[in-house]
Amino acid sequence: MASKRNNMIPNGHFHKVWQRFVKTWFIQPMRKKRRHVNRVKKARLVATRPAKGAIRPIVHYPSFRYNTNQRLVRGVSLE
């Protein structure tokens, strides 16, 4: 009896369909190329446009506490 138990492989589940659990990355190079092409297209579309909306000047906050920060303001007066 002991010899039969020694010949067995414990927890040997060999009838599973292992191909279902294998992940492949064959689409990765094409996905990389497609993303690159889309980025280039988008960059060409955006690059030819002028600035969106009004161009606003950058000014510093007036108080001593915040004068290192910058903000966008509405516009510049004629004076």
mmCIF file of the N, C-alpha and C atoms, coordinates in Angstrom:
data_MODEL
# 
_entry.id   MODEL 
# 
loop_
_atom_site.group_PDB 
_atom_site.id 
_atom_site.type_symbol 
_atom_site.label_atom_id 
_atom_site.label_alt_id 
_atom_site.label_comp_id 
_atom_site.label_asym_id 
_atom_site.label_entity_id 
_atom_site.label_seq_id 
_atom_site.pdbx_PDB_ins_code 
_atom_site.Cartn_x 
_atom_site.Cartn_y 
_atom_site.Cartn_z 
_atom_site.occupancy 
_atom_site.B_iso_or_equiv 
_atom_site.pdbx_formal_charge 
_atom_site.auth_seq_id 
_atom_site.auth_comp_id 
_atom_site.auth_asym_id 
_atom_site.auth_atom_id 
_atom_site.pdbx_PDB_model_num 
ATOM 1   N N  . MET A 1 1  ? 0.810  -1.196  0.000   1.00 0.00 ? 1  MET A N  1 
ATOM 2   C CA . MET A 1 1  ? 0.000  0.000   0.000   1.00 0.00 ? 1  MET A CA 1 
ATOM 3   C C  . MET A 1 1  ? 0.855  1.262   0.000   1.00 0.00 ? 1  MET A C  1 
ATOM 4   N N  . ALA A 1 2  ? 1.938  1.243   0.749   1.00 0.00 ? 2  ALA A N  1 
ATOM 5   C CA . ALA A 1 2  ? 2.781  2.432   0.855   1.00 0.00 ? 2  ALA A CA 1 
ATOM 6   C C  . ALA A 1 2  ? 3.454  2.751   -0.473  1.00 0.00 ? 2  ALA A C  1 
ATOM 7   N N  . SER A 1 3  ? 3.774  1.733   -1.268  1.00 0.00 ? 3  SER A N  1 
ATOM 8   C CA . SER A 1 3  ? 4.460  1.988   -2.526  1.00 0.00 ? 3  SER A CA 1 
ATOM 9   C C  . SER A 1 3  ? 3.551  2.676   -3.534  1.00 0.00 ? 3  SER A C  1 
ATOM 10  N N  . LYS A 1 4  ? 2.259  2.380   -3.519  1.00 0.00 ? 4  LYS A N  1 
ATOM 11  C CA . LYS A 1 4  ? 1.341  3.051   -4.434  1.00 0.00 ? 4  LYS A CA 1 
ATOM 12  C C  . LYS A 1 4  ? 1.191  4.526   -4.079  1.00 0.00 ? 4  LYS A C  1 
ATOM 13  N N  . ARG A 1 5  ? 1.190  4.845   -2.806  1.00 0.00 ? 5  ARG A N  1 
ATOM 14  C CA . ARG A 1 5  ? 1.057  6.237   -2.407  1.00 0.00 ? 5  ARG A CA 1 
ATOM 15  C C  . ARG A 1 5  ? 2.300  7.046   -2.772  1.00 0.00 ? 5  ARG A C  1 
ATOM 16  N N  . ASN A 1 6  ? 3.446  6.457   -2.764  1.00 0.00 ? 6  ASN A N  1 
ATOM 17  C CA . ASN A 1 6  ? 4.662  7.189   -3.102  1.00 0.00 ? 6  ASN A CA 1 
ATOM 18  C C  . ASN A 1 6  ? 4.763  7.493   -4.592  1.00 0.00 ? 6  ASN A C  1 
ATOM 19  N N  . ASN A 1 7  ? 4.108  6.728   -5.426  1.00 0.00 ? 7  ASN A N  1 
ATOM 20  C CA . ASN A 1 7  ? 4.166  6.952   -6.865  1.00 0.00 ? 7  ASN A CA 1 
ATOM 21  C C  . ASN A 1 7  ? 3.209  8.040   -7.329  1.00 0.00 ? 7  ASN A C  1 
ATOM 22  N N  . MET A 1 8  ? 2.279  8.443   -6.497  1.00 0.00 ? 8  MET A N  1 
ATOM 23  C CA . MET A 1 8  ? 1.301  9.454   -6.905  1.00 0.00 ? 8  MET A CA 1 
ATOM 24  C C  . MET A 1 8  ? 1.908  10.854  -6.807  1.00 0.00 ? 8  MET A C  1 
ATOM 25  N N  . ILE A 1 9  ? 1.469  11.726  -7.690  1.00 0.00 ? 9  ILE A N  1 
ATOM 26  C CA . ILE A 1 9  ? 1.880  13.129  -7.645  1.00 0.00 ? 9  ILE A CA 1 
ATOM 27  C C  . ILE A 1 9  ? 0.772  13.892  -6.931  1.00 0.00 ? 9  ILE A C  1 
ATOM 28  N N  . PRO A 1 10 ? 1.056  14.550  -5.818  1.00 0.00 ? 10 PRO A N  1 
ATOM 29  C CA . PRO A 1 10 ? -0.008 15.241  -5.087  1.00 0.00 ? 10 PRO A CA 1 
ATOM 30  C C  . PRO A 1 10 ? -0.483 16.477  -5.839  1.00 0.00 ? 10 PRO A C  1 
ATOM 31  N N  . ASN A 1 11 ? -1.764 16.682  -5.792  1.00 0.00 ? 11 ASN A N  1 
ATOM 32  C CA . ASN A 1 11 ? -2.407 17.869  -6.382  1.00 0.00 ? 11 ASN A CA 1 
ATOM 33  C C  . ASN A 1 11 ? -2.047 18.036  -7.857  1.00 0.00 ? 11 ASN A C  1 
ATOM 34  N N  . GLY A 1 12 ? -2.010 16.983  -8.588  1.00 0.00 ? 12 GLY A N  1 
ATOM 35  C CA . GLY A 1 12 ? -1.688 17.092  -10.006 1.00 0.00 ? 12 GLY A CA 1 
ATOM 36  C C  . GLY A 1 12 ? -2.943 17.257  -10.838 1.00 0.00 ? 12 GLY A C  1 
ATOM 37  N N  . HIS A 1 13 ? -3.298 18.467  -11.162 1.00 0.00 ? 13 HIS A N  1 
ATOM 38  C CA . HIS A 1 13 ? -4.498 18.741  -11.961 1.00 0.00 ? 13 HIS A CA 1 
ATOM 39  C C  . HIS A 1 13 ? -4.060 18.963  -13.404 1.00 0.00 ? 13 HIS A C  1 
ATOM 40  N N  . PHE A 1 14 ? -3.959 17.905  -14.163 1.00 0.00 ? 14 PHE A N  1 
ATOM 41  C CA . PHE A 1 14 ? -3.375 17.987  -15.502 1.00 0.00 ? 14 PHE A CA 1 
ATOM 42  C C  . PHE A 1 14 ? -4.396 18.112  -16.610 1.00 0.00 ? 14 PHE A C  1 
ATOM 43  N N  . HIS A 1 15 ? -5.680 18.110  -16.291 1.00 0.00 ? 15 HIS A N  1 
ATOM 44  C CA . HIS A 1 15 ? -6.683 18.133  -17.354 1.00 0.00 ? 15 HIS A CA 1 
ATOM 45  C C  . HIS A 1 15 ? -7.265 19.518  -17.595 1.00 0.00 ? 15 HIS A C  1 
ATOM 46  N N  . LYS A 1 16 ? -6.669 20.529  -16.995 1.00 0.00 ? 16 LYS A N  1 
ATOM 47  C CA . LYS A 1 16 ? -7.172 21.877  -17.232 1.00 0.00 ? 16 LYS A CA 1 
ATOM 48  C C  . LYS A 1 16 ? -6.743 22.348  -18.624 1.00 0.00 ? 16 LYS A C  1 
ATOM 49  N N  . VAL A 1 17 ? -7.569 23.237  -19.196 1.00 0.00 ? 17 VAL A N  1 
ATOM 50  C CA . VAL A 1 17 ? -7.228 23.817  -20.497 1.00 0.00 ? 17 VAL A CA 1 
ATOM 51  C C  . VAL A 1 17 ? -6.369 25.045  -20.213 1.00 0.00 ? 17 VAL A C  1 
ATOM 52  N N  . TRP A 1 18 ? -5.049 24.876  -20.246 1.00 0.00 ? 18 TRP A N  1 
ATOM 53  C CA . TRP A 1 18 ? -4.142 25.946  -19.831 1.00 0.00 ? 18 TRP A CA 1 
ATOM 54  C C  . TRP A 1 18 ? -4.091 27.081  -20.841 1.00 0.00 ? 18 TRP A C  1 
ATOM 55  N N  . GLN A 1 19 ? -4.519 26.836  -22.085 1.00 0.00 ? 19 GLN A N  1 
ATOM 56  C CA . GLN A 1 19 ? -4.456 27.891  -23.101 1.00 0.00 ? 19 GLN A CA 1 
ATOM 57  C C  . GLN A 1 19 ? -5.392 29.057  -22.775 1.00 0.00 ? 19 GLN A C  1 
ATOM 58  N N  . ARG A 1 20 ? -6.433 28.808  -21.981 1.00 0.00 ? 20 ARG A N  1 
ATOM 59  C CA . ARG A 1 20 ? -7.347 29.894  -21.626 1.00 0.00 ? 20 ARG A CA 1 
ATOM 60  C C  . ARG A 1 20 ? -6.685 30.905  -20.699 1.00 0.00 ? 20 ARG A C  1 
ATOM 61  N N  . PHE A 1 21 ? -5.711 30.471  -19.908 1.00 0.00 ? 21 PHE A N  1 
ATOM 62  C CA . PHE A 1 21 ? -5.131 31.322  -18.887 1.00 0.00 ? 21 PHE A CA 1 
ATOM 63  C C  . PHE A 1 21 ? -3.837 31.996  -19.342 1.00 0.00 ? 21 PHE A C  1 
ATOM 64  N N  . VAL A 1 22 ? -3.405 31.744  -20.557 1.00 0.00 ? 22 VAL A N  1 
ATOM 65  C CA . VAL A 1 22 ? -2.164 32.325  -21.057 1.00 0.00 ? 22 VAL A CA 1 
ATOM 66  C C  . VAL A 1 22 ? -2.480 33.663  -21.700 1.00 0.00 ? 22 VAL A C  1 
ATOM 67  N N  . LYS A 1 23 ? -1.765 34.706  -21.275 1.00 0.00 ? 23 LYS A N  1 
ATOM 68  C CA . LYS A 1 23 ? -1.942 36.040  -21.842 1.00 0.00 ? 23 LYS A CA 1 
ATOM 69  C C  . LYS A 1 23 ? -0.815 36.294  -22.843 1.00 0.00 ? 23 LYS A C  1 
ATOM 70  N N  . THR A 1 24 ? -1.165 36.784  -24.019 1.00 0.00 ? 24 THR A N  1 
ATOM 71  C CA . THR A 1 24 ? -0.157 37.113  -25.026 1.00 0.00 ? 24 THR A CA 1 
ATOM 72  C C  . THR A 1 24 ? -0.176 38.610  -25.292 1.00 0.00 ? 24 THR A C  1 
ATOM 73  N N  . TRP A 1 25 ? 0.942  39.140  -25.742 1.00 0.00 ? 25 TRP A N  1 
ATOM 74  C CA . TRP A 1 25 ? 1.090  40.566  -26.001 1.00 0.00 ? 25 TRP A CA 1 
ATOM 75  C C  . TRP A 1 25 ? 1.513  40.802  -27.451 1.00 0.00 ? 25 TRP A C  1 
ATOM 76  N N  . PHE A 1 26 ? 0.988  40.021  -28.376 1.00 0.00 ? 26 PHE A N  1 
ATOM 77  C CA . PHE A 1 26 ? 1.372  40.185  -29.777 1.00 0.00 ? 26 PHE A CA 1 
ATOM 78  C C  . PHE A 1 26 ? 0.836  41.478  -30.374 1.00 0.00 ? 26 PHE A C  1 
ATOM 79  N N  . ILE A 1 27 ? -0.199 42.061  -29.766 1.00 0.00 ? 27 ILE A N  1 
ATOM 80  C CA . ILE A 1 27 ? -0.783 43.290  -30.306 1.00 0.00 ? 27 ILE A CA 1 
ATOM 81  C C  . ILE A 1 27 ? -0.024 44.529  -29.826 1.00 0.00 ? 27 ILE A C  1 
ATOM 82  N N  . GLN A 1 28 ? 0.907  44.356  -28.893 1.00 0.00 ? 28 GLN A N  1 
ATOM 83  C CA . GLN A 1 28 ? 1.586  45.500  -28.276 1.00 0.00 ? 28 GLN A CA 1 
ATOM 84  C C  . GLN A 1 28 ? 2.337  46.383  -29.285 1.00 0.00 ? 28 GLN A C  1 
ATOM 85  N N  . PRO A 1 29 ? 3.138  45.857  -30.215 1.00 0.00 ? 29 PRO A N  1 
ATOM 86  C CA . PRO A 1 29 ? 3.853  46.736  -31.144 1.00 0.00 ? 29 PRO A CA 1 
ATOM 87  C C  . PRO A 1 29 ? 2.920  47.546  -32.033 1.00 0.00 ? 29 PRO A C  1 
ATOM 88  N N  . MET A 1 30 ? 1.828  46.928  -32.488 1.00 0.00 ? 30 MET A N  1 
ATOM 89  C CA . MET A 1 30 ? 0.890  47.657  -33.344 1.00 0.00 ? 30 MET A CA 1 
ATOM 90  C C  . MET A 1 30 ? 0.149  48.720  -32.554 1.00 0.00 ? 30 MET A C  1 
ATOM 91  N N  . ARG A 1 31 ? -0.168 48.409  -31.301 1.00 0.00 ? 31 ARG A N  1 
ATOM 92  C CA . ARG A 1 31 ? -0.835 49.391  -30.447 1.00 0.00 ? 31 ARG A CA 1 
ATOM 93  C C  . ARG A 1 31 ? 0.072  50.604  -30.228 1.00 0.00 ? 31 ARG A C  1 
ATOM 94  N N  . LYS A 1 32 ? 1.366  50.350  -30.030 1.00 0.00 ? 32 LYS A N  1 
ATOM 95  C CA . LYS A 1 32 ? 2.342  51.432  -29.855 1.00 0.00 ? 32 LYS A CA 1 
ATOM 96  C C  . LYS A 1 32 ? 2.405  52.308  -31.102 1.00 0.00 ? 32 LYS A C  1 
ATOM 97  N N  . LYS A 1 33 ? 2.427  51.676  -32.266 1.00 0.00 ? 33 LYS A N  1 
ATOM 98  C CA . LYS A 1 33 ? 2.491  52.425  -33.517 1.00 0.00 ? 33 LYS A CA 1 
ATOM 99  C C  . LYS A 1 33 ? 1.230  53.253  -33.723 1.00 0.00 ? 33 LYS A C  1 
ATOM 100 N N  . ARG A 1 34 ? 0.068  52.667  -33.402 1.00 0.00 ? 34 ARG A N  1 
ATOM 101 C CA . ARG A 1 34 ? -1.196 53.370  -33.575 1.00 0.00 ? 34 ARG A CA 1 
ATOM 102 C C  . ARG A 1 34 ? -1.288 54.580  -32.652 1.00 0.00 ? 34 ARG A C  1 
ATOM 103 N N  . ARG A 1 35 ? -0.829 54.432  -31.416 1.00 0.00 ? 35 ARG A N  1 
ATOM 104 C CA . ARG A 1 35 ? -0.835 55.567  -30.487 1.00 0.00 ? 35 ARG A CA 1 
ATOM 105 C C  . ARG A 1 35 ? 0.095  56.677  -30.967 1.00 0.00 ? 35 ARG A C  1 
ATOM 106 N N  . HIS A 1 36 ? 1.259  56.287  -31.492 1.00 0.00 ? 36 HIS A N  1 
ATOM 107 C CA . HIS A 1 36 ? 2.209  57.275  -31.993 1.00 0.00 ? 36 HIS A CA 1 
ATOM 108 C C  . HIS A 1 36 ? 1.617  58.048  -33.168 1.00 0.00 ? 36 HIS A C  1 
ATOM 109 N N  . VAL A 1 37 ? 0.990  57.340  -34.102 1.00 0.00 ? 37 VAL A N  1 
ATOM 110 C CA . VAL A 1 37 ? 0.386  57.996  -35.275 1.00 0.00 ? 37 VAL A CA 1 
ATOM 111 C C  . VAL A 1 37 ? -0.711 58.953  -34.832 1.00 0.00 ? 37 VAL A C  1 
ATOM 112 N N  . ASN A 1 38 ? -1.531 58.531  -33.871 1.00 0.00 ? 38 ASN A N  1 
ATOM 113 C CA . ASN A 1 38 ? -2.600 59.402  -33.391 1.00 0.00 ? 38 ASN A CA 1 
ATOM 114 C C  . ASN A 1 38 ? -2.050 60.635  -32.688 1.00 0.00 ? 38 ASN A C  1 
ATOM 115 N N  . ARG A 1 39 ? -0.953 60.478  -31.926 1.00 0.00 ? 39 ARG A N  1 
ATOM 116 C CA . ARG A 1 39 ? -0.333 61.629  -31.275 1.00 0.00 ? 39 ARG A CA 1 
ATOM 117 C C  . ARG A 1 39 ? 0.193  62.627  -32.296 1.00 0.00 ? 39 ARG A C  1 
ATOM 118 N N  . VAL A 1 40 ? 0.815  62.122  -33.348 1.00 0.00 ? 40 VAL A N  1 
ATOM 119 C CA . VAL A 1 40 ? 1.351  63.008  -34.386 1.00 0.00 ? 40 VAL A CA 1 
ATOM 120 C C  . VAL A 1 40 ? 0.224  63.742  -35.092 1.00 0.00 ? 40 VAL A C  1 
ATOM 121 N N  . LYS A 1 41 ? -0.872 63.057  -35.404 1.00 0.00 ? 41 LYS A N  1 
ATOM 122 C CA . LYS A 1 41 ? -2.026 63.700  -36.047 1.00 0.00 ? 41 LYS A CA 1 
ATOM 123 C C  . LYS A 1 41 ? -2.588 64.810  -35.167 1.00 0.00 ? 41 LYS A C  1 
ATOM 124 N N  . LYS A 1 42 ? -2.758 64.504  -33.882 1.00 0.00 ? 42 LYS A N  1 
ATOM 125 C CA . LYS A 1 42 ? -3.321 65.485  -32.965 1.00 0.00 ? 42 LYS A CA 1 
ATOM 126 C C  . LYS A 1 42 ? -2.399 66.687  -32.824 1.00 0.00 ? 42 LYS A C  1 
ATOM 127 N N  . ALA A 1 43 ? -1.095 66.456  -32.769 1.00 0.00 ? 43 ALA A N  1 
ATOM 128 C CA . ALA A 1 43 ? -0.142 67.558  -32.646 1.00 0.00 ? 43 ALA A CA 1 
ATOM 129 C C  . ALA A 1 43 ? -0.190 68.453  -33.871 1.00 0.00 ? 43 ALA A C  1 
ATOM 130 N N  . ARG A 1 44 ? -0.364 67.873  -35.042 1.00 0.00 ? 44 ARG A N  1 
ATOM 131 C CA . ARG A 1 44 ? -0.450 68.689  -36.266 1.00 0.00 ? 44 ARG A CA 1 
ATOM 132 C C  . ARG A 1 44 ? -1.718 69.524  -36.280 1.00 0.00 ? 44 ARG A C  1 
ATOM 133 N N  . LEU A 1 45 ? -2.817 68.953  -35.787 1.00 0.00 ? 45 LEU A N  1 
ATOM 134 C CA . LEU A 1 45 ? -4.061 69.717  -35.750 1.00 0.00 ? 45 LEU A CA 1 
ATOM 135 C C  . LEU A 1 45 ? -3.979 70.882  -34.769 1.00 0.00 ? 45 LEU A C  1 
ATOM 136 N N  . VAL A 1 46 ? -3.415 70.643  -33.612 1.00 0.00 ? 46 VAL A N  1 
ATOM 137 C CA . VAL A 1 46 ? -3.378 71.661  -32.571 1.00 0.00 ? 46 VAL A CA 1 
ATOM 138 C C  . VAL A 1 46 ? -2.348 72.732  -32.891 1.00 0.00 ? 46 VAL A C  1 
ATOM 139 N N  . ALA A 1 47 ? -1.261 72.384  -33.532 1.00 0.00 ? 47 ALA A N  1 
ATOM 140 C CA . ALA A 1 47 ? -0.153 73.317  -33.737 1.00 0.00 ? 47 ALA A CA 1 
ATOM 141 C C  . ALA A 1 47 ? -0.510 74.466  -34.666 1.00 0.00 ? 47 ALA A C  1 
ATOM 142 N N  . THR A 1 48 ? -1.423 74.259  -35.580 1.00 0.00 ? 48 THR A N  1 
ATOM 143 C CA . THR A 1 48 ? -1.712 75.312  -36.552 1.00 0.00 ? 48 THR A CA 1 
ATOM 144 C C  . THR A 1 48 ? -2.724 76.323  -36.038 1.00 0.00 ? 48 THR A C  1 
ATOM 145 N N  . ARG A 1 49 ? -3.364 76.057  -34.915 1.00 0.00 ? 49 ARG A N  1 
ATOM 146 C CA . ARG A 1 49 ? -4.381 76.965  -34.403 1.00 0.00 ? 49 ARG A CA 1 
ATOM 147 C C  . ARG A 1 49 ? -3.752 78.107  -33.611 1.00 0.00 ? 49 ARG A C  1 
ATOM 148 N N  . PRO A 1 50 ? -4.417 79.268  -33.621 1.00 0.00 ? 50 PRO A N  1 
ATOM 149 C CA . PRO A 1 50 ? -3.974 80.320  -32.705 1.00 0.00 ? 50 PRO A CA 1 
ATOM 150 C C  . PRO A 1 50 ? -4.419 79.969  -31.278 1.00 0.00 ? 50 PRO A C  1 
ATOM 151 N N  . ALA A 1 51 ? -4.053 80.821  -30.347 1.00 0.00 ? 51 ALA A N  1 
ATOM 152 C CA . ALA A 1 51 ? -4.426 80.564  -28.953 1.00 0.00 ? 51 ALA A CA 1 
ATOM 153 C C  . ALA A 1 51 ? -5.941 80.563  -28.812 1.00 0.00 ? 51 ALA A C  1 
ATOM 154 N N  . LYS A 1 52 ? -6.441 79.650  -28.007 1.00 0.00 ? 52 LYS A N  1 
ATOM 155 C CA . LYS A 1 52 ? -7.888 79.530  -27.825 1.00 0.00 ? 52 LYS A CA 1 
ATOM 156 C C  . LYS A 1 52 ? -8.362 80.615  -26.865 1.00 0.00 ? 52 LYS A C  1 
ATOM 157 N N  . GLY A 1 53 ? -9.309 81.425  -27.295 1.00 0.00 ? 53 GLY A N  1 
ATOM 158 C CA . GLY A 1 53 ? -9.829 82.485  -26.443 1.00 0.00 ? 53 GLY A CA 1 
ATOM 159 C C  . GLY A 1 53 ? -8.931 83.714  -26.460 1.00 0.00 ? 53 GLY A C  1 
ATOM 160 N N  . ALA A 1 54 ? -9.233 84.618  -25.547 1.00 0.00 ? 54 ALA A N  1 
ATOM 161 C CA . ALA A 1 54 ? -8.464 85.861  -25.468 1.00 0.00 ? 54 ALA A CA 1 
ATOM 162 C C  . ALA A 1 54 ? -7.090 85.592  -24.863 1.00 0.00 ? 54 ALA A C  1 
ATOM 163 N N  . ILE A 1 55 ? -6.119 86.341  -25.339 1.00 0.00 ? 55 ILE A N  1 
ATOM 164 C CA . ILE A 1 55 ? -4.776 86.232  -24.779 1.00 0.00 ? 55 ILE A CA 1 
ATOM 165 C C  . ILE A 1 55 ? -4.732 87.103  -23.531 1.00 0.00 ? 55 ILE A C  1 
ATOM 166 N N  . ARG A 1 56 ? -4.434 86.511  -22.396 1.00 0.00 ? 56 ARG A N  1 
ATOM 167 C CA . ARG A 1 56 ? -4.492 87.219  -21.127 1.00 0.00 ? 56 ARG A CA 1 
ATOM 168 C C  . ARG A 1 56 ? -3.084 87.454  -20.581 1.00 0.00 ? 56 ARG A C  1 
ATOM 169 N N  . PRO A 1 57 ? -2.826 88.641  -20.059 1.00 0.00 ? 57 PRO A N  1 
ATOM 170 C CA . PRO A 1 57 ? -1.504 88.909  -19.489 1.00 0.00 ? 57 PRO A CA 1 
ATOM 171 C C  . PRO A 1 57 ? -1.341 88.221  -18.131 1.00 0.00 ? 57 PRO A C  1 
ATOM 172 N N  . ILE A 1 58 ? -0.112 87.879  -17.817 1.00 0.00 ? 58 ILE A N  1 
ATOM 173 C CA . ILE A 1 58 ? 0.214  87.263  -16.529 1.00 0.00 ? 58 ILE A CA 1 
ATOM 174 C C  . ILE A 1 58 ? 0.710  88.362  -15.604 1.00 0.00 ? 58 ILE A C  1 
ATOM 175 N N  . VAL A 1 59 ? 0.097  88.462  -14.432 1.00 0.00 ? 59 VAL A N  1 
ATOM 176 C CA . VAL A 1 59 ? 0.496  89.479  -13.452 1.00 0.00 ? 59 VAL A CA 1 
ATOM 177 C C  . VAL A 1 59 ? 0.736  88.801  -12.111 1.00 0.00 ? 59 VAL A C  1 
ATOM 178 N N  . HIS A 1 60 ? 1.377  89.526  -11.204 1.00 0.00 ? 60 HIS A N  1 
ATOM 179 C CA . HIS A 1 60 ? 1.602  89.037  -9.856  1.00 0.00 ? 60 HIS A CA 1 
ATOM 180 C C  . HIS A 1 60 ? 0.506  89.555  -8.943  1.00 0.00 ? 60 HIS A C  1 
ATOM 181 N N  . TYR A 1 61 ? 0.221  88.812  -7.891  1.00 0.00 ? 61 TYR A N  1 
ATOM 182 C CA . TYR A 1 61 ? -0.734 89.265  -6.891  1.00 0.00 ? 61 TYR A CA 1 
ATOM 183 C C  . TYR A 1 61 ? -0.184 90.515  -6.197  1.00 0.00 ? 61 TYR A C  1 
ATOM 184 N N  . PRO A 1 62 ? -1.066 91.445  -5.778  1.00 0.00 ? 62 PRO A N  1 
ATOM 185 C CA . PRO A 1 62 ? -0.566 92.703  -5.217  1.00 0.00 ? 62 PRO A CA 1 
ATOM 186 C C  . PRO A 1 62 ? -0.051 92.607  -3.779  1.00 0.00 ? 62 PRO A C  1 
ATOM 187 N N  . SER A 1 63 ? -0.563 91.704  -2.985  1.00 0.00 ? 63 SER A N  1 
ATOM 188 C CA . SER A 1 63 ? -0.175 91.696  -1.571  1.00 0.00 ? 63 SER A CA 1 
ATOM 189 C C  . SER A 1 63 ? 1.223  91.091  -1.391  1.00 0.00 ? 63 SER A C  1 
ATOM 190 N N  . PHE A 1 64 ? 1.843  91.459  -0.299  1.00 0.00 ? 64 PHE A N  1 
ATOM 191 C CA . PHE A 1 64 ? 3.203  90.975  -0.020  1.00 0.00 ? 64 PHE A CA 1 
ATOM 192 C C  . PHE A 1 64 ? 3.223  89.468  0.181   1.00 0.00 ? 64 PHE A C  1 
ATOM 193 N N  . ARG A 1 65 ? 2.148  88.944  0.741   1.00 0.00 ? 65 ARG A N  1 
ATOM 194 C CA . ARG A 1 65 ? 2.098  87.509  1.036   1.00 0.00 ? 65 ARG A CA 1 
ATOM 195 C C  . ARG A 1 65 ? 2.074  86.664  -0.236  1.00 0.00 ? 65 ARG A C  1 
ATOM 196 N N  . TYR A 1 66 ? 1.344  87.104  -1.241  1.00 0.00 ? 66 TYR A N  1 
ATOM 197 C CA . TYR A 1 66 ? 1.144  86.293  -2.441  1.00 0.00 ? 66 TYR A CA 1 
ATOM 198 C C  . TYR A 1 66 ? 1.854  86.836  -3.673  1.00 0.00 ? 66 TYR A C  1 
ATOM 199 N N  . ASN A 1 67 ? 2.738  87.816  -3.536  1.00 0.00 ? 67 ASN A N  1 
ATOM 200 C CA . ASN A 1 67 ? 3.282  88.444  -4.740  1.00 0.00 ? 67 ASN A CA 1 
ATOM 201 C C  . ASN A 1 67 ? 4.266  87.556  -5.497  1.00 0.00 ? 67 ASN A C  1 
ATOM 202 N N  . THR A 1 68 ? 4.580  86.380  -4.958  1.00 0.00 ? 68 THR A N  1 
ATOM 203 C CA . THR A 1 68 ? 5.394  85.451  -5.735  1.00 0.00 ? 68 THR A CA 1 
ATOM 204 C C  . THR A 1 68 ? 4.538  84.620  -6.686  1.00 0.00 ? 68 THR A C  1 
ATOM 205 N N  . ASN A 1 69 ? 3.223  84.584  -6.460  1.00 0.00 ? 69 ASN A N  1 
ATOM 206 C CA . ASN A 1 69 ? 2.323  83.825  -7.333  1.00 0.00 ? 69 ASN A CA 1 
ATOM 207 C C  . ASN A 1 69 ? 1.953  84.641  -8.557  1.00 0.00 ? 69 ASN A C  1 
ATOM 208 N N  . GLN A 1 70 ? 1.590  83.926  -9.605  1.00 0.00 ? 70 GLN A N  1 
ATOM 209 C CA . GLN A 1 70 ? 1.167  84.591  -10.830 1.00 0.00 ? 70 GLN A CA 1 
ATOM 210 C C  . GLN A 1 70 ? -0.261 84.190  -11.147 1.00 0.00 ? 70 GLN A C  1 
ATOM 211 N N  . ARG A 1 71 ? -0.970 85.075  -11.852 1.00 0.00 ? 71 ARG A N  1 
ATOM 212 C CA . ARG A 1 71 ? -2.340 84.763  -12.244 1.00 0.00 ? 71 ARG A CA 1 
ATOM 213 C C  . ARG A 1 71 ? -2.634 85.411  -13.585 1.00 0.00 ? 71 ARG A C  1 
ATOM 214 N N  . LEU A 1 72 ? -3.679 84.932  -14.215 1.00 0.00 ? 72 LEU A N  1 
ATOM 215 C CA . LEU A 1 72 ? -4.144 85.534  -15.467 1.00 0.00 ? 72 LEU A CA 1 
ATOM 216 C C  . LEU A 1 72 ? -5.184 86.577  -15.155 1.00 0.00 ? 72 LEU A C  1 
ATOM 217 N N  . VAL A 1 73 ? -5.135 87.731  -15.841 1.00 0.00 ? 73 VAL A N  1 
ATOM 218 C CA . VAL A 1 73 ? -6.105 88.787  -15.606 1.00 0.00 ? 73 VAL A CA 1 
ATOM 219 C C  . VAL A 1 73 ? -6.955 88.963  -16.849 1.00 0.00 ? 73 VAL A C  1 
ATOM 220 N N  . ARG A 1 74 ? -7.981 89.819  -16.734 1.00 0.00 ? 74 ARG A N  1 
ATOM 221 C CA . ARG A 1 74 ? -8.952 89.936  -17.805 1.00 0.00 ? 74 ARG A CA 1 
ATOM 222 C C  . ARG A 1 74 ? -8.372 90.578  -19.062 1.00 0.00 ? 74 ARG A C  1 
ATOM 223 N N  . GLY A 1 75 ? -7.697 91.631  -18.909 1.00 0.00 ? 75 GLY A N  1 
ATOM 224 C CA . GLY A 1 75 ? -7.191 92.310  -20.084 1.00 0.00 ? 75 GLY A CA 1 
ATOM 225 C C  . GLY A 1 75 ? -6.365 93.522  -19.707 1.00 0.00 ? 75 GLY A C  1 
ATOM 226 N N  . VAL A 1 76 ? -5.988 94.266  -20.689 1.00 0.00 ? 76 VAL A N  1 
ATOM 227 C CA . VAL A 1 76 ? -5.155 95.443  -20.476 1.00 0.00 ? 76 VAL A CA 1 
ATOM 228 C C  . VAL A 1 76 ? -5.955 96.659  -20.902 1.00 0.00 ? 76 VAL A C  1 
ATOM 229 N N  . SER A 1 77 ? -5.930 97.700  -20.095 1.00 0.00 ? 77 SER A N  1 
ATOM 230 C CA . SER A 1 77 ? -6.668 98.933  -20.457 1.00 0.00 ? 77 SER A CA 1 
ATOM 231 C C  . SER A 1 77 ? -5.882 99.681  -21.532 1.00 0.00 ? 77 SER A C  1 
ATOM 232 N N  . LEU A 1 78 ? -6.560 100.614 -22.155 1.00 0.00 ? 78 LEU A N  1 
ATOM 233 C CA . LEU A 1 78 ? -5.928 101.378 -23.234 1.00 0.00 ? 78 LEU A CA 1 
ATOM 234 C C  . LEU A 1 78 ? -4.818 102.275 -22.735 1.00 0.00 ? 78 LEU A C  1 
ATOM 235 N N  . GLU A 1 79 ? -4.917 102.740 -21.469 1.00 0.00 ? 79 GLU A N  1 
ATOM 236 C CA . GLU A 1 79 ? -3.852 103.577 -20.923 1.00 0.00 ? 79 GLU A CA 1 
ATOM 237 C C  . GLU A 1 79 ? -2.612 102.747 -20.774 1.00 0.00 ? 79 GLU A C  1 
# 
